[in-house]
Amino acid sequence: MRGTYAAAPRCTALQGTVGEAAHCGIYPQRPSVCREVAPSWEFGAVSPQCDKARLAHGLAVLTPQDWLDPSTAGTPPLPQSA
Ligand code: SF4
C-alpha cells in the first residue's frame, strides 16, 4: 500500500506494468486491506471495489474468462468416470 497516497498513486510492492503484466510483489504477505478486496470473479462473484479501481485506472473490469488457465483454455473437459 505504500505509495498509494502519492499524487501519482502506485504501490511500491506492485511489480511490472499496469495494463500489460503486473503483479503484487508481496502477495503472500500483502496487508489485510489488500486481502479484503477480492478481485472480481476470483471466487465466482463481482467485486464492486475491484471494478471501481480498475475502471479508475483505465482498465477493463475482470470477467470469469480472466480466471481460465491459458494452458487449458479452449480444451474440452476431461471425460467423467462412471
Ligand atoms: S495487493 Fe500488493 S501491489 Fe496491490 S496494493 Fe496491496 S501490497 Fe500493493
Backbone and ligand atoms as CSV (ligand in chain L), in Angstrom:
chain,resi,resn,atom,element,x,y,z
A,1,MET,N,N,0.820,-1.206,0.000
A,1,MET,CA,C,0.000,0.000,0.000
A,1,MET,C,C,0.851,1.251,0.000
A,2,ARG,N,N,2.126,1.145,0.427
A,2,ARG,CA,C,2.969,2.345,0.465
A,2,ARG,C,C,3.054,2.912,-0.954
A,3,GLY,N,N,2.798,4.203,-1.067
A,3,GLY,CA,C,2.847,4.861,-2.362
A,3,GLY,C,C,1.474,5.117,-2.950
A,4,THR,N,N,0.431,4.537,-2.351
A,4,THR,CA,C,-0.897,4.676,-2.934
A,4,THR,C,C,-1.549,6.016,-2.628
A,5,TYR,N,N,-0.943,6.813,-1.732
A,5,TYR,CA,C,-1.493,8.137,-1.454
A,5,TYR,C,C,-0.681,9.236,-2.137
A,6,ALA,N,N,0.236,8.885,-2.992
A,6,ALA,CA,C,1.039,9.864,-3.718
A,6,ALA,C,C,0.196,10.525,-4.812
A,7,ALA,N,N,0.708,11.620,-5.355
A,7,ALA,CA,C,-0.015,12.324,-6.418
A,7,ALA,C,C,-0.277,11.393,-7.598
A,8,ALA,N,N,0.707,10.576,-7.934
A,8,ALA,CA,C,0.535,9.548,-8.965
A,8,ALA,C,C,0.590,8.209,-8.240
A,9,PRO,N,N,-0.553,7.743,-7.716
A,9,PRO,CA,C,-0.533,6.577,-6.835
A,9,PRO,C,C,-0.013,5.312,-7.498
A,10,ARG,N,N,0.899,4.684,-6.790
A,10,ARG,CA,C,1.410,3.391,-7.227
A,10,ARG,C,C,2.020,2.730,-6.004
A,11,CYS,N,N,1.501,1.595,-5.643
A,11,CYS,CA,C,2.034,0.859,-4.503
A,11,CYS,C,C,3.466,0.433,-4.808
A,12,THR,N,N,4.347,0.593,-3.842
A,12,THR,CA,C,5.746,0.242,-4.064
A,12,THR,C,C,5.945,-1.259,-4.220
A,13,ALA,N,N,4.939,-2.055,-3.831
A,13,ALA,CA,C,5.046,-3.514,-3.972
A,13,ALA,C,C,4.596,-3.997,-5.350
A,14,LEU,N,N,3.994,-3.100,-6.124
A,14,LEU,CA,C,3.495,-3.501,-7.441
A,14,LEU,C,C,4.657,-3.706,-8.405
A,15,GLN,N,N,4.702,-4.834,-9.034
A,15,GLN,CA,C,5.764,-5.173,-9.978
A,15,GLN,C,C,5.184,-5.186,-11.394
A,16,GLY,N,N,5.940,-4.693,-12.350
A,16,GLY,CA,C,5.517,-4.754,-13.744
A,16,GLY,C,C,4.796,-3.507,-14.200
A,17,THR,N,N,4.097,-3.623,-15.315
A,17,THR,CA,C,3.420,-2.505,-15.958
A,17,THR,C,C,1.922,-2.758,-15.961
A,18,VAL,N,N,1.179,-1.834,-15.337
A,18,VAL,CA,C,-0.282,-1.965,-15.281
A,18,VAL,C,C,-0.840,-1.940,-16.699
A,19,GLY,N,N,-1.738,-2.861,-16.985
A,19,GLY,CA,C,-2.353,-2.957,-18.307
A,19,GLY,C,C,-1.610,-3.896,-19.223
A,20,GLU,N,N,-0.399,-4.295,-18.828
A,20,GLU,CA,C,0.377,-5.238,-19.642
A,20,GLU,C,C,0.600,-6.519,-18.852
A,21,ALA,N,N,1.444,-6.441,-17.866
A,21,ALA,CA,C,1.705,-7.582,-16.991
A,21,ALA,C,C,2.160,-7.025,-15.655
A,22,ALA,N,N,1.339,-7.185,-14.652
A,22,ALA,CA,C,1.661,-6.651,-13.334
A,22,ALA,C,C,1.210,-7.633,-12.268
A,23,HIS,N,N,1.902,-7.602,-11.138
A,23,HIS,CA,C,1.512,-8.450,-10.020
A,23,HIS,C,C,2.016,-7.836,-8.725
A,24,CYS,N,N,1.438,-8.306,-7.640
A,24,CYS,CA,C,1.858,-7.872,-6.314
A,24,CYS,C,C,3.142,-8.631,-5.961
A,25,GLY,N,N,4.191,-7.868,-5.636
A,25,GLY,CA,C,5.467,-8.486,-5.308
A,25,GLY,C,C,5.526,-9.075,-3.907
A,26,ILE,N,N,4.500,-8.820,-3.110
A,26,ILE,CA,C,4.477,-9.347,-1.739
A,26,ILE,C,C,3.162,-10.078,-1.481
A,27,TYR,N,N,2.587,-10.661,-2.520
A,27,TYR,CA,C,1.235,-11.214,-2.432
A,27,TYR,C,C,0.983,-12.071,-1.189
A,28,PRO,N,N,1.851,-13.023,-0.855
A,28,PRO,CA,C,1.566,-13.832,0.348
A,28,PRO,C,C,1.601,-13.018,1.638
A,29,GLN,N,N,2.323,-11.904,1.635
A,29,GLN,CA,C,2.434,-11.071,2.835
A,29,GLN,C,C,1.700,-9.748,2.695
A,30,ARG,N,N,0.826,-9.606,1.697
A,30,ARG,CA,C,0.140,-8.331,1.483
A,30,ARG,C,C,-0.692,-7.959,2.712
A,31,PRO,N,N,-0.885,-6.641,2.927
A,31,PRO,CA,C,-1.614,-6.198,4.111
A,31,PRO,C,C,-3.084,-6.616,4.083
A,32,SER,N,N,-3.702,-6.565,5.257
A,32,SER,CA,C,-5.088,-7.016,5.379
A,32,SER,C,C,-6.024,-6.213,4.497
A,33,VAL,N,N,-5.753,-4.920,4.327
A,33,VAL,CA,C,-6.640,-4.110,3.492
A,33,VAL,C,C,-6.637,-4.631,2.050
A,34,CYS,N,N,-5.524,-5.160,1.606
A,34,CYS,CA,C,-5.463,-5.728,0.261
A,34,CYS,C,C,-6.172,-7.079,0.220
A,35,ARG,N,N,-6.071,-7.842,1.280
A,35,ARG,CA,C,-6.737,-9.147,1.333
A,35,ARG,C,C,-8.249,-9.005,1.327
A,36,GLU,N,N,-8.747,-7.862,1.807
A,36,GLU,CA,C,-10.190,-7.667,1.926
A,36,GLU,C,C,-10.854,-7.341,0.594
A,37,VAL,N,N,-10.092,-6.946,-0.409
A,37,VAL,CA,C,-10.657,-6.643,-1.726
A,37,VAL,C,C,-10.336,-7.806,-2.661
A,38,ALA,N,N,-11.318,-8.645,-2.846
A,38,ALA,CA,C,-11.123,-9.783,-3.745
A,38,ALA,C,C,-11.244,-9.304,-5.183
A,39,PRO,N,N,-10.411,-9.796,-6.070
A,39,PRO,CA,C,-10.588,-9.463,-7.479
A,39,PRO,C,C,-11.917,-10.017,-7.991
A,40,SER,N,N,-12.571,-9.265,-8.872
A,40,SER,CA,C,-13.836,-9.739,-9.440
A,40,SER,C,C,-13.657,-11.115,-10.054
A,41,TRP,N,N,-14.565,-11.996,-9.726
A,41,TRP,CA,C,-14.695,-13.344,-10.272
A,41,TRP,C,C,-13.646,-14.331,-9.793
A,42,GLU,N,N,-12.690,-13.906,-8.956
A,42,GLU,CA,C,-11.725,-14.894,-8.467
A,42,GLU,C,C,-12.448,-16.002,-7.702
A,43,PHE,N,N,-13.511,-15.589,-6.984
A,43,PHE,CA,C,-14.279,-16.565,-6.211
A,43,PHE,C,C,-15.716,-16.655,-6.710
A,44,GLY,N,N,-15.931,-16.327,-8.005
A,44,GLY,CA,C,-17.240,-16.519,-8.625
A,44,GLY,C,C,-18.215,-15.387,-8.463
A,45,ALA,N,N,-17.752,-14.209,-8.065
A,45,ALA,CA,C,-18.673,-13.086,-7.908
A,45,ALA,C,C,-17.971,-11.779,-8.262
A,46,VAL,N,N,-18.795,-10.809,-8.629
A,46,VAL,CA,C,-18.277,-9.471,-8.910
A,46,VAL,C,C,-17.780,-8.844,-7.616
A,47,SER,N,N,-16.705,-8.071,-7.707
A,47,SER,CA,C,-16.213,-7.267,-6.588
A,47,SER,C,C,-16.342,-5.810,-6.997
A,48,PRO,N,N,-17.352,-5.093,-6.483
A,48,PRO,CA,C,-17.528,-3.690,-6.875
A,48,PRO,C,C,-16.283,-2.843,-6.624
A,49,GLN,N,N,-15.556,-3.106,-5.536
A,49,GLN,CA,C,-14.346,-2.318,-5.261
A,49,GLN,C,C,-13.277,-2.576,-6.311
A,50,CYS,N,N,-13.137,-3.817,-6.703
A,50,CYS,CA,C,-12.166,-4.169,-7.744
A,50,CYS,C,C,-12.539,-3.492,-9.057
A,51,ASP,N,N,-13.805,-3.603,-9.439
A,51,ASP,CA,C,-14.247,-2.992,-10.698
A,51,ASP,C,C,-14.016,-1.488,-10.678
A,52,LYS,N,N,-14.353,-0.835,-9.573
A,52,LYS,CA,C,-14.195,0.614,-9.462
A,52,LYS,C,C,-12.725,1.014,-9.607
A,53,ALA,N,N,-11.847,0.279,-8.953
A,53,ALA,CA,C,-10.417,0.601,-9.018
A,53,ALA,C,C,-9.873,0.394,-10.423
A,54,ARG,N,N,-10.263,-0.708,-11.056
A,54,ARG,CA,C,-9.761,-0.961,-12.406
A,54,ARG,C,C,-10.245,0.113,-13.372
A,55,LEU,N,N,-11.523,0.474,-13.288
A,55,LEU,CA,C,-12.068,1.497,-14.183
A,55,LEU,C,C,-11.388,2.847,-13.947
A,56,ALA,N,N,-11.079,3.157,-12.686
A,56,ALA,CA,C,-10.416,4.422,-12.371
A,56,ALA,C,C,-9.033,4.508,-12.995
A,57,HIS,N,N,-8.431,3.356,-13.263
A,57,HIS,CA,C,-7.093,3.333,-13.866
A,57,HIS,C,C,-7.141,2.965,-15.339
A,58,GLY,N,N,-8.340,3.043,-15.930
A,58,GLY,CA,C,-8.463,2.822,-17.367
A,58,GLY,C,C,-8.396,1.373,-17.784
A,59,LEU,N,N,-8.600,0.467,-16.825
A,59,LEU,CA,C,-8.543,-0.959,-17.144
A,59,LEU,C,C,-9.960,-1.519,-17.234
A,60,ALA,N,N,-10.147,-2.500,-18.080
A,60,ALA,CA,C,-11.438,-3.177,-18.168
A,60,ALA,C,C,-11.666,-3.987,-16.896
A,61,VAL,N,N,-12.930,-4.152,-16.542
A,61,VAL,CA,C,-13.224,-4.985,-15.370
A,61,VAL,C,C,-12.888,-6.439,-15.702
A,62,LEU,N,N,-12.585,-7.205,-14.661
A,62,LEU,CA,C,-12.273,-8.620,-14.844
A,62,LEU,C,C,-13.543,-9.394,-15.151
A,63,THR,N,N,-13.415,-10.482,-15.869
A,63,THR,CA,C,-14.537,-11.357,-16.201
A,63,THR,C,C,-14.177,-12.770,-15.766
A,64,PRO,N,N,-15.148,-13.676,-15.753
A,64,PRO,CA,C,-14.835,-15.066,-15.405
A,64,PRO,C,C,-13.759,-15.662,-16.321
A,65,GLN,N,N,-13.732,-15.221,-17.574
A,65,GLN,CA,C,-12.745,-15.752,-18.518
A,65,GLN,C,C,-11.317,-15.391,-18.137
A,66,ASP,N,N,-11.163,-14.299,-17.382
A,66,ASP,CA,C,-9.815,-13.898,-16.957
A,66,ASP,C,C,-9.202,-14.902,-15.996
A,67,TRP,N,N,-10.018,-15.774,-15.425
A,67,TRP,CA,C,-9.512,-16.724,-14.442
A,67,TRP,C,C,-9.266,-18.107,-15.038
A,68,LEU,N,N,-9.493,-18.225,-16.360
A,68,LEU,CA,C,-9.212,-19.502,-17.003
A,68,LEU,C,C,-7.711,-19.679,-17.139
A,69,ASP,N,N,-7.266,-20.871,-16.949
A,69,ASP,CA,C,-5.844,-21.189,-17.135
A,69,ASP,C,C,-5.555,-21.180,-18.636
A,70,PRO,N,N,-4.693,-20.252,-19.105
A,70,PRO,CA,C,-4.454,-20.172,-20.544
A,70,PRO,C,C,-3.893,-21.461,-21.125
A,71,SER,N,N,-3.270,-22.276,-20.310
A,71,SER,CA,C,-2.710,-23.524,-20.828
A,71,SER,C,C,-3.796,-24.562,-21.076
A,72,THR,N,N,-4.993,-24.359,-20.480
A,72,THR,CA,C,-6.080,-25.317,-20.685
A,72,THR,C,C,-7.312,-24.683,-21.306
A,73,ALA,N,N,-7.310,-23.339,-21.491
A,73,ALA,CA,C,-8.478,-22.655,-22.057
A,73,ALA,C,C,-8.742,-23.172,-23.460
A,74,GLY,N,N,-9.985,-23.437,-23.751
A,74,GLY,CA,C,-10.371,-23.889,-25.079
A,74,GLY,C,C,-10.284,-25.381,-25.267
A,75,THR,N,N,-9.747,-26.077,-24.281
A,75,THR,CA,C,-9.695,-27.531,-24.414
A,75,THR,C,C,-10.945,-28.121,-23.795
A,76,PRO,N,N,-11.467,-29.176,-24.392
A,76,PRO,CA,C,-12.683,-29.771,-23.834
A,76,PRO,C,C,-12.419,-30.373,-22.465
A,77,PRO,N,N,-13.447,-30.410,-21.600
A,77,PRO,CA,C,-13.254,-31.004,-20.267
A,77,PRO,C,C,-12.944,-32.483,-20.383
A,78,LEU,N,N,-12.255,-32.982,-19.384
A,78,LEU,CA,C,-11.942,-34.407,-19.363
A,78,LEU,C,C,-13.213,-35.208,-19.189
A,79,PRO,N,N,-13.297,-36.399,-19.803
A,79,PRO,CA,C,-14.486,-37.231,-19.624
A,79,PRO,C,C,-14.665,-37.611,-18.152
A,80,GLN,N,N,-15.913,-37.650,-17.747
A,80,GLN,CA,C,-16.219,-38.020,-16.379
A,80,GLN,C,C,-16.207,-39.546,-16.252
A,81,SER,N,N,-15.614,-40.053,-15.193
A,81,SER,CA,C,-15.632,-41.503,-14.991
A,81,SER,C,C,-16.965,-41.911,-14.379
A,82,ALA,N,N,-17.403,-43.120,-14.654
A,82,ALA,CA,C,-18.714,-43.590,-14.186
A,82,ALA,C,C,-18.707,-43.956,-12.737
L,1,SF4,S1,S,-2.081,-6.096,-3.375
L,1,SF4,FE1,FE,0.163,-5.796,-3.295
L,1,SF4,S2,S,0.603,-4.384,-5.004
L,1,SF4,FE2,FE,-1.604,-4.241,-4.592
L,1,SF4,S3,S,-1.824,-2.510,-3.167
L,1,SF4,FE3,FE,-1.665,-4.397,-1.942
L,1,SF4,S4,S,0.526,-4.604,-1.448
L,1,SF4,FE4,FE,0.346,-3.152,-3.139
